[in-house]
Amino acid sequence: MASLYPKGSWERLIRVATFAVSGYSASAPHRTSKPFNPLLGETYEFICPEKGFRFIGEKVVHHPTIMAAYCEGRTWIFEGDGELRSKFWGRSIELQPVGVCKLTFHDGESFTWQKITTSINNLILGRLYVDHGGIMRIRSTEGGLVAKVRFKEAGLMSKDVHQIRGHVEQNGQKIDKLELHGTWDGHITADLPNGSHQQLWQKAPLPADPTRYQLTSWAMKLNEITPGLRENLAPTDCRLRPDQHATEVGQYDEANNEKLRLEQKQRAARKAADRGDPIKPLWFDVRPEVEMGTDVKFPYHGGYFEAREAHNFQGCRDIFGPGGTQP
């Protein structure tokens, strides 16, 4: 949608800002379970011909954990990397992402933004909940445009939970009567300079029969191994991870055994790396001169989708090994 609007226009900017905010909807309202920690070199691909895009992500650094991602559509390219820095406050944990998201359209306009702070609350007593707070700035390379979206932090019982409000500035001056408002887990509406209102995004409802982890239909699709997919996946793809699959099918003892085995295998690989066999990202480069959070530090260097088409993933490390439960 954003690519349909002119280069350097606020119409395009507010749609990119909506895209940046809407990603937080995946953390609400009850998705508080701890995710699997990816292994070094673990990847995930998603190719969606009907929507015209393809994605590849890789864990590129183990400590601190840094993920890198690349996605290309018909008229745009998305790049991003990031690590999470945490602070423990007794009853809560504060997660501060450090990294950059970058969206570039084929006409040359780019947008960059950084993620805001996430807090996980009531770790000891009460109902566990996730909240986000801070100001997200989405900057365009054209026309001095920047959107500023404020995530309002609120307690679990507050009436104004998950609220966001935003505006657009051009060359440091706020554009009159142009505002964004709504919730990061539900909907976003724009008040336009001509006095009209336009809904930019509405979260899809959860399935009628909710899953244990409150996954949307789209999220369940992301993890599905469809017919013909397995033979095209890289051997490092997380859908082939045995402890994850054992958890999916309810074999929790097997999942725990596999988790311990994979952790021991990863520690052995790290010791070998310390002895002079370094582990480098396979699909992403590293730019040593770039400080994390100022620009994309781990850009995609290409080759994944070509290797996939050739059914040739010989360069991939064996990070999972023979597991007890295979997906």
C-alpha positions as CSV (number, residue, x, y, z in Angstrom):
1,M,0.0,0.0,0.0
2,A,2.7,2.5,1.0
3,S,4.4,2.1,-2.4
4,L,1.3,3.5,-4.1
5,Y,1.9,6.9,-2.6
6,P,4.4,9.5,-4.0
7,K,8.0,9.5,-2.9
8,G,8.7,12.0,-0.1
9,S,5.0,12.3,0.8
10,W,3.5,12.2,4.3
11,E,0.8,9.8,2.9
12,R,3.5,7.2,2.4
13,L,5.2,8.0,5.8
14,I,2.1,7.4,7.9
15,R,1.6,4.0,6.3
16,V,5.2,3.0,7.0
17,A,4.7,4.2,10.6
18,T,1.6,2.1,10.9
19,F,3.5,-0.9,9.7
20,A,6.3,-0.3,12.3
21,V,3.8,0.0,15.1
22,S,1.5,-2.9,14.1
23,G,4.3,-5.5,14.7
24,Y,3.8,-5.0,18.5
25,S,0.3,-6.5,18.3
26,A,1.9,-10.0,18.4
27,S,2.8,-9.5,22.0
28,A,-0.8,-9.0,23.3
29,P,-2.9,-9.8,25.1
30,H,-1.9,-13.1,26.5
31,R,1.3,-14.1,24.7
32,T,3.7,-14.1,27.6
33,S,5.4,-17.5,27.2
34,K,9.1,-17.4,26.8
35,P,10.2,-18.2,23.2
36,F,12.9,-20.6,22.1
37,N,16.3,-19.1,22.1
38,P,17.7,-19.6,18.6
39,L,21.0,-21.4,18.2
40,L,23.9,-19.6,16.5
41,G,23.4,-20.0,12.8
42,E,19.7,-21.0,13.1
43,T,17.7,-19.6,10.2
44,Y,14.1,-19.0,9.2
45,E,12.7,-18.5,5.7
46,F,9.3,-17.6,4.5
47,I,8.3,-17.3,0.9
48,C,4.8,-16.0,0.1
49,P,4.2,-15.9,-3.7
50,E,0.6,-14.9,-3.3
51,K,1.7,-11.7,-1.4
52,G,4.8,-11.3,-3.5
53,F,7.6,-11.4,-0.8
54,R,10.3,-13.6,0.6
55,F,12.1,-13.5,3.9
56,I,15.3,-14.9,5.4
57,G,16.6,-14.4,9.0
58,E,19.7,-15.7,10.8
59,K,21.1,-15.6,14.3
60,V,24.5,-14.0,13.6
61,V,25.9,-13.5,17.1
62,H,25.4,-15.7,20.1
63,H,26.5,-13.4,22.9
64,P,25.0,-10.9,22.9
65,T,22.2,-12.5,20.9
66,I,21.9,-10.6,17.6
67,M,19.4,-11.5,14.8
68,A,19.6,-10.2,11.2
69,A,16.8,-10.3,8.7
70,Y,16.2,-9.5,5.0
71,C,12.9,-9.4,3.2
72,E,12.1,-8.4,-0.4
73,G,8.8,-7.6,-2.0
74,R,7.7,-6.5,-5.4
75,T,8.5,-2.8,-4.8
76,W,10.5,-2.7,-1.6
77,I,13.3,-4.3,0.5
78,F,13.3,-4.6,4.3
79,E,16.5,-5.0,6.3
80,G,17.0,-5.2,10.0
81,D,19.2,-6.4,12.9
82,G,19.0,-6.1,16.6
83,E,20.0,-7.3,20.1
84,L,18.1,-7.1,23.3
85,R,19.7,-5.4,26.4
86,S,17.8,-6.2,29.6
87,K,17.5,-4.7,33.1
88,F,16.0,-6.6,36.0
89,W,14.0,-4.4,38.4
90,G,12.8,-7.1,40.9
91,R,9.2,-7.4,39.8
92,S,9.8,-6.6,36.2
93,I,12.3,-6.9,33.3
94,E,12.9,-4.0,30.9
95,L,14.0,-5.0,27.4
96,Q,15.8,-2.3,25.3
97,P,16.2,-3.3,21.7
98,V,19.4,-2.0,20.0
99,G,19.4,-2.1,16.2
100,V,17.8,-0.6,13.1
101,C,14.9,-1.4,10.9
102,K,15.2,-0.1,7.3
103,L,12.6,-0.1,4.5
104,T,13.7,0.9,1.0
105,F,11.3,1.4,-1.9
106,H,12.4,0.9,-5.5
107,D,12.1,4.6,-6.2
108,G,15.0,5.2,-3.8
109,E,13.2,6.5,-0.7
110,S,14.2,4.8,2.6
111,F,12.7,4.8,6.1
112,T,14.6,3.9,9.3
113,W,13.4,3.4,12.8
114,Q,14.4,1.8,16.1
115,K,12.2,-0.2,18.4
116,I,11.0,1.1,21.7
117,T,11.4,-0.3,25.2
118,T,9.4,-3.4,26.3
119,S,8.6,-4.3,29.9
120,I,7.5,-7.6,31.3
121,N,5.6,-7.0,34.6
122,N,4.4,-8.9,37.7
123,L,7.2,-11.5,37.5
124,I,6.6,-12.5,41.1
125,L,3.0,-11.8,42.0
126,G,-0.1,-11.0,40.0
127,R,-0.9,-11.5,36.4
128,L,2.0,-11.4,34.0
129,Y,1.6,-8.8,31.3
130,V,3.7,-7.1,28.6
131,D,3.8,-3.3,27.9
132,H,5.7,-1.0,25.6
133,G,6.7,2.6,26.2
134,G,8.6,5.4,24.5
135,I,8.7,7.4,21.3
136,M,9.3,5.7,18.0
137,R,10.8,7.9,15.3
138,I,10.3,6.8,11.7
139,R,12.6,8.9,9.4
140,S,12.4,9.3,5.7
141,T,15.4,10.1,3.5
142,E,13.2,12.5,1.5
143,G,11.8,15.9,2.3
144,G,12.9,16.1,5.9
145,L,9.9,14.0,7.0
146,V,9.8,12.2,10.3
147,A,6.8,10.5,12.1
148,K,6.9,10.5,15.9
149,V,4.7,7.9,17.6
150,R,4.4,7.8,21.4
151,F,3.5,4.5,23.1
152,K,1.8,5.3,26.4
153,E,2.8,3.0,29.2
154,A,-0.1,2.0,31.5
155,G,-0.8,-0.5,34.3
156,L,-2.7,-3.7,33.7
157,M,-5.9,-2.1,35.2
158,S,-5.6,1.2,33.4
159,K,-8.4,2.4,31.2
160,D,-6.0,3.6,28.5
161,V,-4.0,0.4,27.9
162,H,-1.9,0.1,24.8
163,Q,-2.6,3.6,23.5
164,I,-0.5,5.3,20.8
165,R,-0.5,8.8,19.5
166,G,1.6,10.3,16.7
167,H,2.2,13.2,14.4
168,V,4.4,14.1,11.4
169,E,7.1,16.7,11.2
170,Q,8.7,18.2,8.1
171,N,12.0,20.0,8.5
172,G,11.3,20.2,12.3
173,Q,7.8,21.7,11.9
174,K,4.7,19.7,12.9
175,I,2.2,19.3,10.0
176,D,-1.1,20.7,11.2
177,K,-4.1,18.5,11.7
178,L,-2.3,15.3,10.8
179,E,-2.3,12.8,13.7
180,L,-2.2,9.1,14.3
181,H,-4.1,7.5,17.2
182,G,-5.3,4.1,18.3
183,T,-3.7,1.1,20.1
184,W,-0.7,-1.0,19.2
185,D,-2.6,-4.2,19.6
186,G,-5.8,-3.3,17.8
187,H,-6.2,-0.5,15.3
188,I,-4.6,2.8,14.1
189,T,-6.6,5.7,12.6
190,A,-5.2,8.8,10.9
191,D,-6.8,12.3,11.3
192,L,-6.0,14.0,8.0
193,P,-5.4,17.7,7.2
194,N,-8.6,17.9,5.2
195,G,-10.7,17.0,8.3
196,S,-11.4,13.4,7.3
197,H,-10.4,10.3,9.1
198,Q,-9.0,7.1,7.7
199,Q,-8.4,3.7,9.4
200,L,-4.9,2.5,8.4
201,W,-4.8,-0.8,10.2
202,Q,-7.1,-3.2,12.0
203,K,-5.8,-6.3,13.7
204,A,-7.2,-9.6,12.5
205,P,-9.3,-11.5,15.1
206,L,-8.0,-14.6,16.8
207,P,-9.3,-17.9,15.5
208,A,-12.6,-19.0,17.0
209,D,-10.8,-21.9,18.7
210,P,-7.8,-20.2,20.3
211,T,-4.5,-22.1,20.6
212,R,-2.5,-22.7,23.7
213,Y,-0.2,-19.8,22.8
214,Q,-2.9,-17.4,21.5
215,L,-1.5,-17.6,17.9
216,T,-3.2,-15.9,15.0
217,S,-4.0,-17.9,11.9
218,W,-1.2,-16.1,10.2
219,A,1.3,-17.0,12.9
220,M,0.3,-20.7,12.7
221,K,0.9,-20.6,9.0
222,L,4.4,-19.3,9.5
223,N,5.5,-22.4,11.4
224,E,3.7,-25.0,9.2
225,I,5.8,-27.4,7.1
226,T,3.6,-27.7,4.0
227,P,3.9,-30.5,1.4
228,G,7.0,-30.0,-0.7
229,L,8.6,-27.5,1.7
230,R,10.8,-29.8,3.8
231,E,13.2,-30.7,0.9
232,N,13.6,-27.0,0.1
233,L,14.5,-25.8,3.6
234,A,18.0,-25.1,4.8
235,P,19.1,-27.7,7.4
236,T,19.4,-24.8,9.8
237,D,15.7,-23.8,9.6
238,C,14.0,-23.6,13.0
239,R,11.1,-25.7,11.8
240,L,13.5,-28.6,11.7
241,R,14.6,-28.1,15.3
242,P,13.8,-31.3,17.2
243,D,13.1,-29.8,20.7
244,Q,10.7,-27.2,19.2
245,H,8.8,-29.9,17.3
246,A,8.6,-32.2,20.4
247,T,7.0,-29.3,22.3
248,E,4.5,-28.7,19.5
249,V,3.3,-32.3,19.7
250,G,3.2,-32.4,23.5
251,Q,6.2,-34.6,24.1
252,Y,7.7,-32.4,26.8
253,D,10.2,-34.9,28.3
254,E,11.6,-35.5,24.8
255,A,11.7,-31.7,24.2
256,N,13.7,-31.2,27.4
257,N,16.2,-34.0,26.4
258,E,16.6,-32.5,23.0
259,K,17.1,-29.0,24.4
260,L,19.9,-30.2,26.6
261,R,21.5,-32.1,23.7
262,L,21.4,-29.0,21.4
263,E,22.8,-26.8,24.1
264,Q,25.8,-29.2,24.6
265,K,26.3,-29.4,20.9
266,Q,26.4,-25.6,20.7
267,R,28.8,-25.2,23.6
268,A,31.2,-27.7,21.8
269,A,31.0,-25.6,18.6
270,R,31.8,-22.5,20.6
271,K,34.8,-24.1,22.2
272,A,36.0,-25.1,18.8
273,A,35.6,-21.6,17.6
274,D,37.7,-20.3,20.5
275,R,40.4,-22.7,19.4
276,G,40.6,-21.1,16.0
277,D,37.6,-22.3,14.0
278,P,35.5,-19.1,14.1
279,I,31.8,-19.3,13.3
280,K,30.7,-16.6,10.9
281,P,27.2,-15.7,9.6
282,L,26.4,-17.6,6.4
283,W,24.0,-15.2,4.7
284,F,24.9,-11.9,6.3
285,D,28.0,-9.7,6.3
286,V,29.2,-7.7,9.3
287,R,30.2,-4.0,9.0
288,P,32.7,-3.5,11.8
289,E,32.7,0.3,11.3
290,V,29.0,0.6,12.0
291,E,27.9,0.9,15.6
292,M,24.8,-1.1,16.5
293,G,21.7,1.1,16.4
294,T,23.1,3.7,13.9
295,D,22.6,1.7,10.7
296,V,22.2,-1.9,9.5
297,K,25.3,-3.6,10.8
298,F,24.6,-7.0,9.4
299,P,23.5,-6.5,5.8
300,Y,22.3,-9.5,3.7
301,H,25.0,-10.4,1.1
302,G,22.8,-12.6,-1.0
303,G,22.9,-16.3,-2.0
304,Y,20.2,-17.9,0.2
305,F,17.4,-18.1,-2.4
306,E,19.8,-19.1,-5.1
307,A,21.1,-22.0,-2.9
308,R,17.5,-22.9,-2.2
309,E,16.6,-23.1,-5.9
310,A,19.7,-25.2,-6.6
311,H,19.0,-27.5,-3.6
312,N,22.6,-26.8,-2.5
313,F,23.0,-25.9,1.2
314,Q,26.5,-27.6,1.6
315,G,27.8,-24.5,3.4
316,C,25.4,-24.8,6.3
317,R,26.7,-26.1,9.6
318,D,25.0,-29.1,11.3
319,I,23.5,-27.3,14.3
320,F,20.7,-29.7,15.1
321,G,22.2,-33.1,14.4
322,P,20.3,-36.4,14.7
323,G,17.3,-35.7,17.0
324,G,14.8,-38.1,18.6
325,T,11.7,-36.4,17.3
326,Q,11.6,-35.2,13.7
327,P,9.0,-32.8,12.3
